[in-house]
Amino acid sequence: MTKDAPLGSRTAVFGLLVRDVGRPLGSALAVRAGRPCEQAVAAIRAAGAGVAACVFVIDAGGRPVGIITPGDIVRRIAFRVPPEIPVEAVMTAPVLTVTRRDYLYGAISAMRRHALRQLPIVDRDGRLAGVLLLDEALAAIAPALLRQIERLGGGDAPEGLKGVKAAQIELAEELLAEELPATEVQQLLTHINNNLYCRAGEAALQSMAEEGWGAPPVNAATIVMGSGGRGENYLLPDQDNGFIIAAYPDEAHSRIDAFFREVAARLCRDLNEVGIPYCNGYCMAVNPLWRKTLPQWIAQIGAWTRRGSTVAVRLADIFFDFQAVWGERQLARELRTAVTGLVRDNRGFLRQMYQDKLERGSALGLFGGFVIEREKREYRGQVNLKYSGTLPLVSSIRLMALREGIEETSTLARIAALADRGVLDETERGELSHAFGVVTDVLLRWQLADWRAGRRFSYFIDPDALPKVRRKALLGALKAIHAMRKRAHLEFTAHVF
């Protein structure tokens, strides 16, 4: 959504991003670390009343390392230190940052929670790229939405985060009622869930510091995998997470791993308490398999791709959609580059992935009808749209993206990238993107109906209960997915049938 997008509905603003309101780099007051305090004060004075009186302190690489606020000037500079004292001596650090692609509601929530008037906007390398002013952000939304934003902000204790999960479901219902595309609702749900990872992780570090554990011994990144890494969460995803830890000497393993094992235990426990349940398959950072240094991760993925066993293929399938959600994101970028190189054009391994995931059929029957469940009594007559709808599409597109060296993880972004490279034509791009949107819409609305009725969430839907138009659209979507599955079968097995 851009600045020109209509804001007539109460919920449309939840699609706004920081870039829609934030100011560019030229509007951000900044001084280099090492410069005297008098330079920071002079910058504020020169800016005049039109710009909030804060200055960001940046390092030699242009990354914000601190902030000097009016409060810092009053408490630490005015009549207290000589003007030549370097800014690092008086700044507040560390400094909270946002990126242009972050949701605006999340930035507002963080600013209100931490009593901040402005936030530095950084680029993907962490360099200062602009500034977000709270007054301008609030002006972009209706005051009536503040209560809902604050519910999504919650507190950082588990009880506060539980409220975030409840508000998340209500928001999804309102957004779909406003006819926001289901894929955008999915992205927002994922963003909220991934933000819970950040806040639960920060809370874990804070409690550990208070108990005498100290600061993290090395940098690390928390990653989410599966639907969370693709930005495609439904209403009640479980945990699929791991840690990428910066390399350290072997002799320090017991001490350093003990620290991150404790972080993982607290993070996963708190997420489970607030409504992101433990993974039944133990795909969590508490499992050493998913808690490794960057070199160990690269070695492990290399072994998976060489071994090609059923277990290795399934572990890789869980992992390949990973995204960093908290911590040192550069570690995740380096791992993504390494993984892309290991898998690209690895035909044998990709063929094994196809055989493990896609040899089961789609939900489209031989004569163009639905393939319904006949064995499970609870779901008899229904269709499992995850295993016979989204999974064949997501998996087929993932395989093609891996083969082409595409680093995007969301299904729609992968479809677009494949089309840009000529792997898919424009008709396929449109049909597959539409099919993904239709299946997502049907599943999200069905899950919300389950929630309202107090039923357990599932991926089964009753096609006979759908309105005729929606039922027809779903059949059309499954037809496009079935065609994509057939194409993947041909390309990854070289078999026509």
C-alpha positions in Angstrom: 0.0 0.0 0.0 1.3 3.5 -0.8 0.4 7.0 0.2 -2.1 7.2 -2.6 -4.0 4.1 -1.3 -7.5 4.8 0.0 -7.8 5.2 3.7 -11.5 5.1 3.9 -11.8 2.0 6.0 -10.8 1.6 9.7 -8.5 -1.3 8.9 -6.8 -0.2 5.7 -4.1 1.6 7.6 -2.7 -1.7 8.9 -1.4 -2.2 5.4 0.7 1.0 5.6 4.4 0.6 5.8 7.0 2.9 7.4 8.1 4.1 4.0 4.6 5.5 3.4 5.0 8.1 6.2 8.7 8.2 7.0 11.0 11.1 5.9 14.0 10.5 3.7 17.6 10.6 4.8 18.0 14.3 4.3 15.4 14.9 7.1 17.3 12.9 9.7 19.7 14.9 11.9 22.9 12.9 12.4 26.4 13.3 13.6 29.4 10.9 13.4 30.5 9.2 16.6 33.6 11.0 18.0 32.3 14.5 17.1 31.9 16.9 20.0 28.5 17.6 21.7 28.5 21.2 20.5 28.1 19.9 17.0 25.0 17.9 17.9 23.5 20.9 19.7 24.4 23.2 16.7 22.6 20.7 14.3 19.4 20.9 16.4 19.6 24.7 16.5 20.2 25.0 12.8 17.3 22.7 12.0 14.8 25.1 13.6 11.4 24.3 14.9 10.2 22.3 11.9 12.2 19.2 12.8 12.0 17.2 16.1 15.0 18.1 18.3 16.8 14.7 18.2 20.1 13.8 16.7 21.2 10.3 15.7 24.8 9.2 16.3 26.1 7.1 13.5 29.3 5.1 13.1 31.7 5.1 10.2 29.5 2.9 8.2 26.4 5.1 8.6 24.7 2.8 11.1 22.8 4.4 14.1 24.5 3.6 17.4 22.7 6.0 19.6 20.4 9.0 19.9 20.6 12.4 21.6 17.2 13.6 22.7 16.1 16.9 24.2 16.1 15.0 27.5 19.8 14.0 27.0 20.6 17.6 26.4 18.9 18.8 29.6 20.2 15.9 31.8 23.6 15.3 30.4 24.9 18.3 28.4 23.5 21.6 29.4 25.7 23.2 32.1 27.2 19.7 32.8 29.9 18.8 30.3 32.3 20.8 28.1 31.2 21.3 24.5 34.1 19.3 23.2 33.0 16.1 25.0 32.3 13.4 22.3 28.7 12.6 21.6 29.1 9.0 22.7 29.5 10.1 26.3 26.0 11.5 26.5 23.9 9.7 23.9 21.3 7.1 24.7 22.2 3.7 23.4 21.4 1.3 21.9 18.8 2.9 19.6 15.6 1.3 18.3 15.4 1.2 14.5 12.8 0.4 11.8 13.1 -0.4 8.1 11.0 1.1 5.3 9.3 -2.3 4.8 8.1 -2.6 8.4 4.4 -2.1 9.1 3.6 1.4 10.3 1.3 0.1 13.0 4.2 -1.8 14.6 6.5 1.3 14.5 3.8 3.4 16.2 3.2 0.7 18.8 7.0 0.5 19.6 7.3 4.3 19.8 4.4 4.6 22.2 5.6 1.7 24.3 9.1 3.2 24.6 7.9 6.8 24.8 9.8 7.8 21.6 9.0 10.8 19.4 11.0 9.6 16.5 12.8 6.5 15.1 15.7 6.2 12.7 14.9 4.3 9.5 17.7 2.0 8.3 18.4 0.2 5.1 19.0 -3.5 4.8 22.7 -3.0 5.8 21.7 -1.1 8.9 22.7 2.3 7.6 20.6 5.4 8.4 18.1 6.0 5.6 15.5 8.4 7.1 13.5 9.2 10.1 9.9 8.4 11.3 8.2 11.1 13.4 5.5 10.0 15.7 3.3 13.0 15.1 3.3 12.4 11.4 2.7 8.7 11.8 -0.3 9.3 14.1 -1.6 11.9 11.6 -1.7 9.1 9.0 -4.1 7.0 10.9 -7.5 7.6 12.5 -7.4 8.2 16.3 -10.0 5.5 16.7 -7.4 3.0 15.6 -5.0 3.8 18.5 -6.7 1.4 20.9 -6.4 -1.5 18.4 -2.8 -0.6 17.7 -2.1 -0.6 21.4 -3.7 -4.0 21.8 -1.4 -5.3 19.0 1.5 -3.6 20.8 0.6 -5.1 24.2 3.3 -5.4 26.9 6.4 -7.5 26.7 5.4 -9.9 29.5 3.6 -13.1 28.4 0.2 -11.8 29.7 0.5 -8.7 27.5 1.6 -10.8 24.5 -1.4 -13.1 24.9 -3.6 -10.1 24.2 -1.7 -9.5 21.0 -2.7 -12.9 19.7 -6.4 -12.3 20.5 -6.3 -8.9 18.8 -4.6 -10.5 15.8 -7.5 -12.8 15.1 -10.0 -10.0 15.5 -8.0 -7.8 13.1 -7.8 -10.6 10.5 -11.5 -10.9 10.6 -12.0 -7.1 10.1 -9.4 -6.9 7.3 -11.1 -9.7 5.4 -14.5 -8.0 5.9 -13.0 -4.9 4.4 -12.0 -7.0 1.4 -8.3 -6.6 1.9 -6.6 -9.4 -0.2 -6.1 -12.5 1.9 -2.5 -12.7 1.0 -1.9 -9.3 2.5 -3.8 -10.3 5.6 -1.5 -13.4 5.8 1.6 -11.1 5.6 0.3 -9.0 8.4 -0.5 -12.0 10.5 3.1 -13.3 9.9 4.5 -9.9 10.8 2.7 -9.8 14.1 3.8 -13.3 14.9 7.4 -12.6 14.0 7.3 -9.4 16.1 6.3 -11.6 19.0 9.5 -13.5 18.5 11.5 -10.3 18.8 9.7 -9.2 21.9 9.8 -12.6 23.6 13.5 -12.8 22.8 14.3 -9.4 24.1 12.4 -10.2 27.3 14.4 -13.4 27.6 17.7 -11.6 27.4 16.6 -9.0 29.9 15.5 -11.6 32.5 18.8 -13.5 31.9 20.8 -10.3 32.4 19.0 -9.6 35.7 19.8 -13.2 36.8 23.5 -12.7 36.2 23.9 -14.4 32.8 25.4 -11.3 31.3 25.2 -10.1 27.7 25.2 -12.5 24.7 28.7 -13.8 24.3 28.5 -13.5 20.4 26.1 -12.2 17.9 23.2 -14.4 16.8 20.0 -14.3 14.7 16.7 -16.0 15.4 15.2 -17.5 12.2 11.7 -18.7 11.5 11.0 -21.4 8.9 8.0 -22.8 7.0 5.1 -20.5 6.6 6.6 -17.9 8.9 9.6 -17.6 6.7 7.4 -17.2 3.6 5.2 -14.6 5.3 2.2 -17.0 4.9 1.0 -17.7 8.4 -2.6 -18.7 8.9 -4.3 -18.1 12.3 -2.6 -20.6 14.5 0.9 -21.5 13.3 3.2 -23.5 15.6 6.8 -22.8 16.2 9.4 -23.5 13.5 12.5 -21.6 14.6 16.2 -21.8 15.0 19.4 -19.8 15.9 22.2 -18.8 13.6 25.2 -18.1 15.9 28.4 -16.3 14.9 31.4 -18.5 14.8 33.4 -19.0 18.0 36.4 -21.2 19.1 35.6 -24.8 19.8 36.9 -24.6 23.3 34.2 -22.0 24.1 31.4 -24.2 23.0 30.1 -25.4 26.4 29.9 -21.8 27.7 28.4 -20.2 24.6 26.0 -22.9 23.7 24.7 -23.0 27.3 23.8 -19.3 27.0 21.9 -19.8 23.8 20.3 -23.0 25.0 18.8 -21.0 27.9 17.7 -18.2 25.5 16.0 -20.8 23.3 14.2 -22.5 26.3 12.8 -19.2 27.5 11.9 -17.9 24.0 10.0 -21.1 23.1 8.3 -21.4 26.4 7.0 -17.8 26.3 5.9 -18.2 22.7 4.0 -21.3 23.6 2.3 -19.4 26.5 1.1 -16.6 24.3 -0.4 -18.8 21.6 2.4 -19.9 19.2 2.5 -23.6 20.3 5.5 -25.8 20.5 6.3 -27.7 17.3 5.3 -31.3 17.5 8.3 -32.2 15.4 10.7 -30.4 17.8 11.8 -28.0 15.1 12.8 -25.3 17.5 16.0 -23.7 18.7 16.0 -25.8 21.9 16.9 -28.7 19.6 20.7 -28.6 18.8 19.8 -29.5 15.2 18.3 -26.0 14.7 20.8 -24.1 16.9 24.2 -23.9 15.2 27.0 -21.5 14.2 27.0 -20.1 10.7 29.8 -22.5 9.5 28.0 -25.4 11.2 24.8 -24.5 9.4 26.6 -24.4 6.0 28.2 -27.8 6.7 24.9 -29.3 7.7 23.0 -28.1 4.6 25.8 -29.4 2.5 25.5 -32.8 4.1 21.8 -32.8 3.6 22.1 -32.1 -0.1 24.8 -34.8 -0.5 23.1 -37.4 1.6 19.7 -37.1 0.0 18.0 -39.5 2.5 14.3 -39.1 3.2 15.1 -37.5 6.6 17.6 -35.1 5.1 15.2 -34.0 2.4 12.4 -33.4 4.9 14.7 -31.4 7.2 15.9 -29.3 4.2 12.3 -28.7 3.1 11.5 -27.3 6.5 14.6 -25.1 6.5 14.7 -23.6 3.0 12.1 -20.9 3.6 13.9 -19.4 6.6 14.0 -15.7 7.4 15.7 -13.8 10.2 13.2 -12.1 12.6 15.5 -11.0 15.4 19.2 -10.3 16.0 22.1 -10.1 13.6 20.4 -10.4 10.3 23.7 -10.4 8.4 24.2 -13.9 9.6 21.0 -15.0 7.9 21.9 -13.2 4.7 25.3 -15.0 4.5 23.6 -18.3 5.2 21.0 -17.6 2.4 23.8 -16.9 -0.1 25.6 -20.1 0.9 22.4 -22.3 0.7 21.5 -20.9 -2.7 24.8 -21.9 -4.0 24.6 -25.4 -2.6 21.1 -26.1 -4.0 21.1 -24.3 -7.3 21.1 -26.7 -10.2 21.5 -29.7 -7.8 19.1 -31.8 -9.9 19.4 -35.0 -8.0 18.5 -33.4 -4.7 15.7 -31.3 -6.1 14.3 -34.4 -7.7 14.3 -36.1 -4.3 12.5 -33.1 -2.8 9.9 -33.4 -5.5 9.3 -37.1 -4.9 8.9 -36.5 -1.2 6.5 -33.6 -1.4 4.7 -33.7 -4.7 3.9 -37.2 -5.6 0.7 -37.1 -3.7 -2.2 -35.7 -5.7 -4.0 -32.4 -5.6 -7.6 -31.7 -4.4 -8.8 -31.8 -8.0 -10.3 -35.1 -9.2 -10.0 -36.9 -12.5 -13.2 -35.3 -13.8 -12.7 -31.8 -12.4 -14.4 -32.3 -9.1 -13.0 -32.2 -5.5 -11.1 -35.1 -4.0 -12.7 -35.4 -0.6 -11.6 -37.1 2.6 -13.2 -40.5 3.0 -11.3 -42.1 6.0 -11.2 -39.5 8.8 -14.7 -39.5 10.2 -14.4 -35.9 11.6 -13.6 -34.5 8.2 -15.4 -37.0 5.9 -16.6 -35.3 2.8 -14.2 -32.3 3.2 -11.1 -31.2 1.4 -7.7 -30.7 3.0 -6.7 -27.5 1.3 -3.2 -27.5 2.9 -2.0 -30.9 1.7 -3.8 -30.9 -1.6 -4.1 -27.2 -2.3 -1.4 -24.9 -1.0 1.3 -27.5 -0.5 1.5 -28.6 -4.2 1.7 -25.0 -5.3 4.1 -23.8 -2.6 6.4 -26.8 -3.1 6.5 -26.6 -6.9 7.3 -22.9 -6.9 9.9 -23.4 -4.2 11.7 -26.1 -6.2 11.8 -24.0 -9.3 13.1 -21.0 -7.3 15.8 -23.1 -5.7 16.8 -24.4 -9.1 17.1 -20.9 -10.5 19.0 -19.5 -7.5 16.2 -17.2 -6.5 16.6 -16.0 -2.9 13.0 -14.8 -2.3 11.0 -16.9 0.1 7.4 -15.9 -0.3 5.4 -17.8 -2.8 4.1 -14.7 -4.6 7.6 -13.2 -4.8 9.0 -16.4 -6.1 6.3 -16.6 -8.8 7.1 -13.0 -9.8 10.9 -13.7 -9.9 10.3 -16.8 -12.0 8.2 -14.8 -14.4 10.9 -12.1 -14.6 13.4 -14.7 -15.6 11.2 -16.2 -18.2 10.6 -19.5 -16.4 6.9 -18.7 -16.2 5.0 -16.8 -18.8 2.7 -13.9 -18.0 -0.4 -16.1 -18.2 1.1 -18.5 -15.7 2.2 -15.7 -13.4 -1.4 -14.3 -13.3 -3.1 -17.7 -12.9 -0.8 -19.0 -10.2 -0.8 -15.8 -8.2 -4.6 -15.7 -8.4 -4.9 -19.4 -7.5 -2.7 -18.8 -4.4 -4.9 -15.9 -3.4 -8.1 -17.8 -3.8 -6.9 -20.8 -1.7 -5.6 -18.5 1.0 -8.8 -16.6 1.1 -11.0 -19.7 1.4 -8.7 -21.2 4.2 -8.5 -17.9 6.2 -12.2 -17.4 6.1 -12.9 -21.0 7.1 -10.5 -20.8 10.0 -12.2 -17.6 11.2 -15.6 -19.4 11.0 -14.1 -22.2 13.1 -12.8 -19.7 15.6 -16.2 -18.0 15.9 -17.9 -21.4 16.4 -15.3 -22.5 19.0 -14.1 -25.3 16.8 -10.5 -26.5 16.5 -8.6 -24.9 13.7 -7.8 -27.2 10.7 -7.1 -27.0 7.0 -10.2 -29.0 6.1 -13.0 -27.2 4.3 -16.4 -28.4 3.2 -16.7 -27.4 -0.5 -20.5 -27.9 -0.4 -20.8 -25.2 2.2 -19.1 -22.6 0.0 -21.1 -20.0 -2.0 -21.4 -21.1 -5.6 -19.1 -18.3 -6.9 -16.4 -19.1 -4.3 -16.7 -22.8 -5.0 -16.2 -22.2 -8.7 -13.3 -19.9 -8.0 -11.7 -22.6 -5.8 -12.1 -25.2 -8.5 -10.4 -22.9 -11.0 -7.6 -22.3 -8.6 -7.0 -26.0 -8.1 -7.0 -26.5 -11.8 -4.1 -24.0 -12.1 -2.3 -25.7 -9.2 -2.8 -29.1 -10.8 -1.3 -27.9 -14.0 1.7 -26.5 -12.1 2.2 -29.8 -10.3 2.2 -31.7 -13.6 4.8 -29.3 -15.0 7.0 -29.8 -11.9 6.6 -33.6 -12.3 7.9 -33.3 -15.9 10.8 -31.0 -15.1 12.1 -32.7 -12.0 11.6 -36.3 -12.9 11.8 -36.2 -16.7 8.7 -38.5 -16.8 5.7 -37.5 -18.8 3.4 -39.7 -16.6 
